[in-house]
Amino acid sequence: MRARRADPLRYYLASRAAVWHAGPPRPPIVFVMLFNHFIHRSFKTPCLTSGWAAAVLLSLGLGGAVTASAQSMPLAPATGVATAGSPPGRPASVAAGDMASRVLACTVCHGKEGRATPDGYFPRIAGKPAGYLANQLLNFRDGRRTYPQMTYLIEHLTDEYLHEMAGHFAALDLPYAPPPPPQAPAATLEQGRRLVERGDAARDVPACVACHGAAMTGVQPSLPGLLGLPRDYLNSQLGAWKTGQRRAQAPDCMAAIARQLTPEEVSAVSAWLAAQPVGGGGKPASTLPAPMPLRCGGVAAIPVASATAR
């Protein structure tokens, strides 16, 4: 990962955030991304680092008003915005109310409060397990997942700040929209249901419910739900794993599973999942009823079937 270093530009931007009590009208997200890209490529310097990343967004009007207390906080040379109680060398935590305004850029694609609808492409992030959201932010930042709009926004944010962003969205408890009508023939939907609920042992394809929970709403702290997501998004992610365009922390169990599926099976699974209503408010389960069938990177806290699990 590129080193995060101090430079005059960050102090200038942070100082502008401190004096612009209420920023100008909020610009489109593409402006923020182009700004980030331009500064980084032109000056060869990180432009969104830890706590001062929020200062940039605030100065652009994306963060709402800057509080009076924020104006009096001195900047630590390379760690973001400091507070009186912050240990040296560590960025200060962001209050829950402040974080809501600092992540407004996320809602442009993911919907109000992170509640995207099944009719679009972008996934819902509200209420997903915090560990899962944090892992995905780290994957985007570190290049395991590729989507330029995401990368430009977070490529210079620290682990701690990304975890705080994940915690903010994970804590949101919002209702799910009803699913759209089924978008595939009955035979295709049945094929998808069988793979989701039973898998295919002959090809070492575990059932989706074995890891994502019987209700398919995910499992704390790091396994995501599969319901309430657009069919196109599900299709694209399984396809990206199958072709190596999406990766996770090793061992990448989803890549191994996706490579076993045919394009027709990917379509069937996506169609069936997208047509299911979300039960139980979409809340992730606290535990799995049995160990996971495969060892997966990033979810070490969840037991695996045996010590020799793949």
DRENDO-1510 file (C-alpha; in Angstrom, 1 decimal, always signed):
<recs>
REC; n; res; u; v; w
REC; 1; MET; +0.0; +0.0; +0.0 .
REC; 2; ARG; +1.2; +3.5; -0.7 .
REC; 3; ALA; +2.7; +5.4; +2.2 .
REC; 4; ARG; +0.4; +8.0; +3.7 .
REC; 5; ARG; +2.5; +11.1; +4.3 .
REC; 6; ALA; +2.0; +14.7; +5.2 .
REC; 7; ASP; +2.1; +17.5; +2.7 .
REC; 8; PRO; +1.1; +21.2; +2.4 .
REC; 9; LEU; -2.0; +20.5; +0.4 .
REC; 10; ARG; -3.6; +18.5; +3.2 .
REC; 11; TYR; -3.1; +21.3; +5.7 .
REC; 12; TYR; -4.6; +23.8; +3.2 .
REC; 13; LEU; -7.7; +21.7; +2.6 .
REC; 14; ALA; -8.1; +21.0; +6.3 .
REC; 15; SER; -7.9; +24.7; +7.1 .
REC; 16; ARG; -10.5; +25.5; +4.5 .
REC; 17; ALA; -12.9; +22.9; +6.1 .
REC; 18; ALA; -12.4; +24.6; +9.4 .
REC; 19; VAL; -13.4; +28.1; +8.2 .
REC; 20; TRP; -16.2; +27.2; +5.8 .
REC; 21; HIS; -18.9; +26.6; +8.4 .
REC; 22; ALA; -21.4; +25.6; +5.8 .
REC; 23; GLY; -20.0; +24.5; +2.5 .
REC; 24; PRO; -21.3; +25.4; -1.0 .
REC; 25; PRO; -24.0; +23.3; -2.6 .
REC; 26; ARG; -23.2; +19.6; -2.6 .
REC; 27; PRO; -21.6; +18.7; -6.0 .
REC; 28; PRO; -22.3; +15.5; -7.8 .
REC; 29; ILE; -20.3; +12.4; -6.7 .
REC; 30; VAL; -18.4; +12.4; -10.0 .
REC; 31; PHE; -16.9; +15.8; -9.1 .
REC; 32; VAL; -15.6; +14.4; -5.9 .
REC; 33; MET; -14.1; +11.4; -7.6 .
REC; 34; LEU; -12.5; +13.6; -10.4 .
REC; 35; PHE; -11.2; +16.0; -7.8 .
REC; 36; ASN; -9.5; +13.1; -5.9 .
REC; 37; HIS; -8.1; +11.7; -9.2 .
REC; 38; PHE; -6.8; +15.0; -10.3 .
REC; 39; ILE; -5.0; +15.9; -7.0 .
REC; 40; HIS; -3.5; +12.5; -6.6 .
REC; 41; ARG; -2.3; +12.2; -10.2 .
REC; 42; SER; -1.1; +15.8; -10.6 .
REC; 43; PHE; +0.6; +16.3; -7.2 .
REC; 44; LYS; +1.6; +12.6; -6.7 .
REC; 45; THR; +0.3; +12.9; -3.1 .
REC; 46; PRO; -2.4; +11.2; -1.2 .
REC; 47; CYS; -5.5; +13.4; -1.2 .
REC; 48; LEU; -7.9; +11.6; +1.1 .
REC; 49; THR; -6.1; +10.5; +4.3 .
REC; 50; SER; -7.9; +9.3; +7.4 .
REC; 51; GLY; -9.6; +12.0; +9.3 .
REC; 52; TRP; -8.7; +14.8; +6.9 .
REC; 53; ALA; -10.6; +12.9; +4.1 .
REC; 54; ALA; -13.7; +14.1; +5.9 .
REC; 55; ALA; -12.2; +17.6; +5.8 .
REC; 56; VAL; -12.0; +17.5; +2.0 .
REC; 57; LEU; -15.6; +16.3; +1.7 .
REC; 58; LEU; -16.6; +19.0; +4.2 .
REC; 59; SER; -14.8; +21.7; +2.2 .
REC; 60; LEU; -16.6; +20.5; -0.9 .
REC; 61; GLY; -20.0; +20.7; +0.9 .
REC; 62; LEU; -20.5; +17.0; +1.2 .
REC; 63; GLY; -20.3; +16.9; +4.9 .
REC; 64; GLY; -22.7; +19.7; +6.0 .
REC; 65; ALA; -21.7; +22.2; +8.6 .
REC; 66; VAL; -18.4; +22.0; +10.5 .
REC; 67; THR; -18.9; +22.1; +14.2 .
REC; 68; ALA; -17.3; +24.8; +16.3 .
REC; 69; SER; -15.3; +22.2; +18.2 .
REC; 70; ALA; -13.9; +20.8; +15.0 .
REC; 71; GLN; -12.4; +24.2; +14.2 .
REC; 72; SER; -10.3; +24.2; +17.4 .
REC; 73; MET; -8.9; +20.7; +16.9 .
REC; 74; PRO; -5.2; +20.7; +15.9 .
REC; 75; LEU; -4.1; +18.5; +13.1 .
REC; 76; ALA; -1.7; +15.6; +13.9 .
REC; 77; PRO; +1.0; +15.6; +11.3 .
REC; 78; ALA; +0.0; +12.4; +9.5 .
REC; 79; THR; -2.9; +10.9; +11.3 .
REC; 80; GLY; -5.9; +13.1; +10.7 .
REC; 81; VAL; -7.9; +15.2; +13.1 .
REC; 82; ALA; -6.8; +15.0; +16.7 .
REC; 83; THR; -8.9; +15.3; +19.9 .
REC; 84; ALA; -7.8; +15.9; +23.5 .
REC; 85; GLY; -8.3; +12.3; +24.4 .
REC; 86; SER; -6.8; +10.7; +21.3 .
REC; 87; PRO; -3.6; +8.7; +21.7 .
REC; 88; PRO; -0.7; +10.2; +19.8 .
REC; 89; GLY; -0.4; +8.8; +16.3 .
REC; 90; ARG; -4.0; +7.6; +16.1 .
REC; 91; PRO; -6.8; +9.3; +14.2 .
REC; 92; ALA; -9.8; +10.4; +16.3 .
REC; 93; SER; -13.0; +8.4; +16.2 .
REC; 94; VAL; -15.9; +10.1; +14.4 .
REC; 95; ALA; -19.1; +10.6; +16.3 .
REC; 96; ALA; -22.1; +8.8; +14.9 .
REC; 97; GLY; -23.9; +12.0; +14.0 .
REC; 98; ASP; -20.9; +13.3; +12.2 .
REC; 99; MET; -20.3; +10.1; +10.3 .
REC; 100; ALA; -23.8; +10.3; +8.8 .
REC; 101; SER; -22.9; +13.5; +7.0 .
REC; 102; ARG; -19.4; +12.3; +6.1 .
REC; 103; VAL; -20.7; +9.3; +4.1 .
REC; 104; LEU; -23.3; +11.2; +2.1 .
REC; 105; ALA; -21.2; +10.4; -1.0 .
REC; 106; CYS; -21.9; +6.7; -0.5 .
REC; 107; THR; -25.6; +7.2; -0.7 .
REC; 108; VAL; -25.5; +8.7; -4.2 .
REC; 109; CYS; -25.0; +5.1; -5.5 .
REC; 110; HIS; -26.2; +3.0; -2.6 .
REC; 111; GLY; -29.4; +4.9; -2.0 .
REC; 112; LYS; -30.6; +7.1; +0.9 .
REC; 113; GLU; -29.1; +5.8; +4.1 .
REC; 114; GLY; -27.5; +3.0; +2.2 .
REC; 115; ARG; -30.9; +1.5; +1.4 .
REC; 116; ALA; -30.6; +0.7; -2.3 .
REC; 117; THR; -33.7; -0.9; -4.0 .
REC; 118; PRO; -33.8; -4.2; -5.8 .
REC; 119; ASP; -34.7; -2.4; -9.0 .
REC; 120; GLY; -31.3; -0.9; -9.6 .
REC; 121; TYR; -27.8; -2.3; -9.8 .
REC; 122; PHE; -26.0; -1.1; -6.7 .
REC; 123; PRO; -26.3; -3.2; -3.6 .
REC; 124; ARG; -27.9; -2.3; -0.3 .
REC; 125; ILE; -25.3; -1.7; +2.5 .
REC; 126; ALA; -27.6; -0.7; +5.4 .
REC; 127; GLY; -27.8; -3.3; +8.0 .
REC; 128; LYS; -25.1; -5.6; +6.6 .
REC; 129; PRO; -22.7; -7.2; +9.1 .
REC; 130; ALA; -20.0; -4.6; +10.0 .
REC; 131; GLY; -17.2; -7.1; +9.4 .
REC; 132; TYR; -18.4; -7.8; +5.9 .
REC; 133; LEU; -18.7; -4.1; +5.0 .
REC; 134; ALA; -15.2; -3.4; +6.4 .
REC; 135; ASN; -13.7; -6.3; +4.5 .
REC; 136; GLN; -15.2; -5.0; +1.2 .
REC; 137; LEU; -14.0; -1.5; +1.8 .
REC; 138; LEU; -10.5; -2.9; +2.5 .
REC; 139; ASN; -10.8; -5.1; -0.7 .
REC; 140; PHE; -11.6; -2.1; -2.8 .
REC; 141; ARG; -8.9; +0.0; -1.3 .
REC; 142; ASP; -6.2; -2.7; -1.6 .
REC; 143; GLY; -7.2; -3.8; -5.1 .
REC; 144; ARG; -8.9; -7.1; -4.6 .
REC; 145; ARG; -12.1; -5.6; -5.8 .
REC; 146; THR; -12.1; -3.1; -8.7 .
REC; 147; TYR; -14.6; -0.3; -9.3 .
REC; 148; PRO; -13.0; +3.1; -10.0 .
REC; 149; GLN; -15.6; +5.2; -8.3 .
REC; 150; MET; -15.1; +3.2; -5.1 .
REC; 151; THR; -11.4; +3.2; -5.3 .
REC; 152; TYR; -11.0; +6.9; -5.9 .
REC; 153; LEU; -13.1; +7.7; -2.8 .
REC; 154; ILE; -11.4; +5.4; -0.3 .
REC; 155; GLU; -7.9; +4.6; -1.7 .
REC; 156; HIS; -6.1; +6.7; +1.0 .
REC; 157; LEU; -8.4; +6.1; +4.0 .
REC; 158; THR; -7.0; +4.2; +7.0 .
REC; 159; ASP; -8.2; +0.9; +8.3 .
REC; 160; GLU; -9.7; +2.5; +11.3 .
REC; 161; TYR; -11.7; +5.0; +9.3 .
REC; 162; LEU; -13.0; +2.3; +7.0 .
REC; 163; HIS; -14.1; +0.3; +10.0 .
REC; 164; GLU; -16.0; +3.3; +11.4 .
REC; 165; MET; -17.8; +3.8; +8.0 .
REC; 166; ALA; -18.7; +0.1; +8.1 .
REC; 167; GLY; -20.0; +0.3; +11.6 .
REC; 168; HIS; -22.2; +3.3; +10.7 .
REC; 169; PHE; -24.0; +1.5; +7.9 .
REC; 170; ALA; -24.2; -1.8; +9.8 .
REC; 171; ALA; -26.1; -0.1; +12.6 .
REC; 172; LEU; -28.9; +1.2; +10.4 .
REC; 173; ASP; -32.1; -0.7; +10.8 .
REC; 174; LEU; -34.3; +0.0; +7.8 .
REC; 175; PRO; -37.1; -2.0; +6.1 .
REC; 176; TYR; -36.5; -3.8; +2.9 .
REC; 177; ALA; -38.5; -3.1; -0.3 .
REC; 178; PRO; -40.6; -6.0; -1.6 .
REC; 179; PRO; -38.8; -8.1; -4.3 .
REC; 180; PRO; -39.6; -7.6; -8.0 .
REC; 181; PRO; -41.6; -10.2; -9.9 .
REC; 182; PRO; -39.6; -13.3; -10.9 .
REC; 183; GLN; -37.5; -12.6; -14.0 .
REC; 184; ALA; -37.0; -16.2; -15.2 .
REC; 185; PRO; -39.0; -19.3; -16.1 .
REC; 186; ALA; -40.2; -21.7; -13.4 .
REC; 187; ALA; -37.7; -24.3; -14.3 .
REC; 188; THR; -34.8; -21.9; -14.0 .
REC; 189; LEU; -36.0; -20.7; -10.7 .
REC; 190; GLU; -36.3; -24.2; -9.4 .
REC; 191; GLN; -32.7; -24.9; -10.5 .
REC; 192; GLY; -31.6; -21.8; -8.6 .
REC; 193; ARG; -33.5; -22.8; -5.5 .
REC; 194; ARG; -31.9; -26.3; -5.4 .
REC; 195; LEU; -28.4; -24.9; -5.7 .
REC; 196; VAL; -29.1; -22.3; -3.0 .
REC; 197; GLU; -30.6; -24.7; -0.6 .
REC; 198; ARG; -28.8; -28.0; -1.4 .
REC; 199; GLY; -25.7; -27.2; -3.5 .
REC; 200; ASP; -24.2; -29.9; -5.6 .
REC; 201; ALA; -22.0; -32.3; -3.5 .
REC; 202; ALA; -20.8; -34.1; -6.6 .
REC; 203; ARG; -19.0; -31.0; -7.7 .
REC; 204; ASP; -18.0; -29.7; -4.2 .
REC; 205; VAL; -20.5; -26.9; -4.5 .
REC; 206; PRO; -21.9; -26.2; -1.0 .
REC; 207; ALA; -25.4; -24.8; -0.5 .
REC; 208; CYS; -25.5; -21.1; -0.2 .
REC; 209; VAL; -27.5; -21.4; +3.1 .
REC; 210; ALA; -24.5; -23.4; +4.6 .
REC; 211; CYS; -22.6; -20.1; +4.9 .
REC; 212; HIS; -25.0; -17.3; +4.4 .
REC; 213; GLY; -27.6; -18.6; +6.9 .
REC; 214; ALA; -30.9; -20.5; +6.6 .
REC; 215; ALA; -32.8; -17.2; +6.1 .
REC; 216; MET; -30.0; -16.0; +3.8 .
REC; 217; THR; -29.8; -12.7; +5.7 .
REC; 218; GLY; -26.1; -13.2; +6.6 .
REC; 219; VAL; -24.3; -14.2; +9.8 .
REC; 220; GLN; -22.4; -12.0; +12.2 .
REC; 221; PRO; -19.8; -10.7; +12.1 .
REC; 222; SER; -18.7; -11.1; +8.5 .
REC; 223; LEU; -21.0; -13.1; +6.2 .
REC; 224; PRO; -23.4; -11.1; +4.0 .
REC; 225; GLY; -27.1; -11.7; +3.3 .
REC; 226; LEU; -28.0; -12.7; -0.3 .
REC; 227; LEU; -31.6; -11.4; -0.3 .
REC; 228; GLY; -32.8; -7.9; -1.2 .
REC; 229; LEU; -30.1; -7.5; -3.9 .
REC; 230; PRO; -30.7; -6.8; -7.6 .
REC; 231; ARG; -30.4; -9.7; -10.0 .
REC; 232; ASP; -28.0; -7.9; -12.2 .
REC; 233; TYR; -25.7; -7.2; -9.2 .
REC; 234; LEU; -25.8; -10.9; -8.1 .
REC; 235; ASN; -25.1; -12.0; -11.7 .
REC; 236; SER; -22.1; -9.6; -12.1 .
REC; 237; GLN; -20.5; -10.6; -8.8 .
REC; 238; LEU; -20.7; -14.3; -9.3 .
REC; 239; GLY; -19.4; -13.7; -12.9 .
REC; 240; ALA; -16.5; -11.6; -11.5 .
REC; 241; TRP; -15.5; -14.3; -9.1 .
REC; 242; LYS; -15.7; -16.9; -11.9 .
REC; 243; THR; -13.5; -14.9; -14.2 .
REC; 244; GLY; -11.0; -13.6; -11.5 .
REC; 245; GLN; -12.1; -10.0; -11.7 .
REC; 246; ARG; -13.3; -10.0; -8.0 .
REC; 247; ARG; -11.1; -11.5; -5.3 .
REC; 248; ALA; -11.3; -11.7; -1.5 .
REC; 249; GLN; -8.8; -12.5; +1.2 .
REC; 250; ALA; -7.2; -15.9; +0.9 .
REC; 251; PRO; -8.4; -18.5; +0.8 .
REC; 252; ASP; -11.0; -17.1; -1.6 .
REC; 253; CYS; -13.8; -19.7; -1.2 .
REC; 254; MET; -16.3; -17.8; -3.3 .
REC; 255; ALA; -14.0; -17.8; -6.3 .
REC; 256; ALA; -13.6; -21.6; -5.9 .
REC; 257; ILE; -17.4; -22.0; -5.8 .
REC; 258; ALA; -18.1; -19.7; -8.7 .
REC; 259; ARG; -15.7; -21.4; -11.0 .
REC; 260; GLN; -17.7; -24.6; -10.5 .
REC; 261; LEU; -20.9; -23.0; -11.8 .
REC; 262; THR; -22.0; -22.8; -15.4 .
REC; 263; PRO; -23.3; -19.4; -16.7 .
REC; 264; GLU; -26.8; -20.9; -16.7 .
REC; 265; GLU; -26.5; -21.9; -13.1 .
REC; 266; VAL; -25.2; -18.4; -12.2 .
REC; 267; SER; -28.3; -16.9; -13.9 .
REC; 268; ALA; -30.6; -19.4; -12.1 .
REC; 269; VAL; -29.2; -18.7; -8.7 .
REC; 270; SER; -29.3; -14.9; -9.2 .
REC; 271; ALA; -32.9; -15.0; -10.5 .
REC; 272; TRP; -34.2; -17.1; -7.6 .
REC; 273; LEU; -32.4; -15.0; -4.9 .
REC; 274; ALA; -33.6; -11.7; -6.4 .
REC; 275; ALA; -37.2; -12.9; -6.3 .
REC; 276; GLN; -37.3; -13.9; -2.6 .
REC; 277; PRO; -38.8; -11.6; +0.1 .
REC; 278; VAL; -36.5; -10.7; +3.0 .
REC; 279; GLY; -37.7; -12.1; +6.3 .
REC; 280; GLY; -37.0; -11.1; +9.8 .
REC; 281; GLY; -36.2; -7.5; +8.9 .
REC; 282; GLY; -33.1; -8.7; +7.1 .
REC; 283; LYS; -31.2; -9.0; +10.3 .
REC; 284; PRO; -28.1; -11.2; +10.2 .
REC; 285; ALA; -28.1; -14.4; +12.3 .
REC; 286; SER; -25.9; -14.4; +15.4 .
REC; 287; THR; -24.3; -17.8; +14.5 .
REC; 288; LEU; -24.5; -20.6; +12.0 .
REC; 289; PRO; -26.2; -23.9; +13.1 .
REC; 290; ALA; -23.2; -25.9; +11.8 .
REC; 291; PRO; -19.6; -25.2; +10.9 .
REC; 292; MET; -18.9; -23.7; +7.4 .
REC; 293; PRO; -18.1; -26.3; +4.7 .
REC; 294; LEU; -15.2; -24.3; +3.4 .
REC; 295; ARG; -12.5; -22.2; +4.9 .
REC; 296; CYS; -12.9; -18.6; +3.7 .
REC; 297; GLY; -10.5; -15.6; +4.2 .
REC; 298; GLY; -11.7; -12.7; +6.3 .
REC; 299; VAL; -14.1; -14.8; +8.4 .
REC; 300; ALA; -11.7; -16.5; +10.8 .
REC; 301; ALA; -14.1; -16.1; +13.7 .
REC; 302; ILE; -16.6; -18.6; +12.2 .
REC; 303; PRO; -15.8; -22.3; +12.7 .
REC; 304; VAL; -15.1; -24.6; +9.7 .
REC; 305; ALA; -16.2; -28.2; +9.3 .
REC; 306; SER; -12.8; -29.7; +10.0 .
REC; 307; ALA; -9.2; -28.8; +10.5 .
REC; 308; THR; -8.5; -30.0; +7.1 .
REC; 309; ALA; -11.2; -27.9; +5.4 .
REC; 310; ARG; -10.3; -26.5; +2.0 .
</recs>
